[in-house]
Amino acid sequence: MTSAPTNPLEVPPYQIQPLIASVLPGYQSPNESGVQVRCAQALGTEIYVGCSNGELLRYALHADNPNTPESYQLVSRQDLPTPKPIEEITLLPSISRALVFQDRQIHIYTLPSLDPVPPTLIKPVRNVVTFAVDDQHARRPPPVDPSYPVEPVEFCVIKRSSVSCFSLKERLLFQKEIPFQSGILMARRSGKYLCVLVADDKTYGIIDLQISSLVPLLPLSQAPTMGPSDPVLKPLITVISENEFLILSWTGASTLGVFITGDGDPVRGTLEWPSHPEAICLDYPYITTLLPNGNIEIHSVETQSIVQVVPAQPVSPTPSPRSATFSVEFAVRRNLVACANRYFVPSTKRSEKMKITRVRLLRNTMITANQMEDPARWRDSAIELPDE
């Protein structure tokens, strides 16, 4: 196993591009020094940020002047019902809704304004451990024609001893409840399949939502014993396709990524990391993982080979107060977030190569064969455009 590309691509698939230079210092008051960013999502020209104090921030892409690139600027901020951390934001552009998870409740907001849906129309879902939107539904783009009917979005709400299935459009409709006494810590849904980590024995499994059956898979840790020096393991599941998931399991020496079908059968090969990742995302055909040392590793789904490593980003070196040496600190990367639909990234990369160029058009409406053979005879003419 290696942490470097064995066959690196000539053009790496990813680069780091800052979107918001500093989120919190730009708005918080002096008594809010402990506020942290807990989650974020992006769609089109909007970025939504959830904070540890229960505030929901909305950024939009604006241009300061014609001579500078556009940048994301804070356009609104609002408080959720309680000042507790916002754990997750899930965007549903096909129905113009956002699910915001905080304090064991799912609140529903409209997109892009983030206005709360009135509780008289849809009440918050309570007593939630975690939830899982159908990945295929979350990837539906915004409607092109607002008058065209849209399909509802389905998702599962994990409670302490059950799984509740819902459908959301103008209203929130309860579909059914599946008892599950063992408890679930994490879940990802694709179609009729729900891939979960069972709370009782920390084992991955797949629930068929149509027949309410569970297929047990690998344990989160395959190590014989867990000692005090072993890492704290996060359950990590990501959806690959309509009938395929990727689950990560610690062996005691490294972490394996195993591709599993909805029926519980292994497919493809396996991925491997020297340490247990902090986060994982799919951007087909690549799997992107954040490691504890701050490195970001990118693997190919098709070949399972590592194609790029984005090293931890150092900040400016600072002098040590008691010596002439310098210490280099690294910017802390806390998480990776997969955005199911596209968003805009302003960038000045290679902008120096962009310049205005004068182009002369052809005046003559017809060009003879002789002129085509000798471009010098007509290059100073211009094509006459018809009137609109």
Secondary structure, DSSP 8 states (H G I E B T S, - for coil): --SS-SS--SS-S-----S-S-SSTTT--GGGTT--EEEEEEEBTEEEEEETTSEEEEEEEE-SSTTS--EEEEEEEEE-SSSS-EEEEEEEGGGTEEEEEETTEEEEEETTT--B--TTTS--B-S-SEEEEBHHHHT----SSTTS----EEEEEE-SSEEEEEEESSSEEEEEEEE-TT-EEEEEEETTEEEEEETTTTEEEEEETTTTEEEEEEESB-SS---TTS------EEEEETTEEEEEEE-SSSEEEEEEETTS-EEEEEEEESS--SEEEEETTEEEEE-TTS-EEEEETTT--EEEEE---B---EE-TTSS-EE--B---------SS-B-----TTGGG--------B--S---HHHHH-GGGTTT-B------
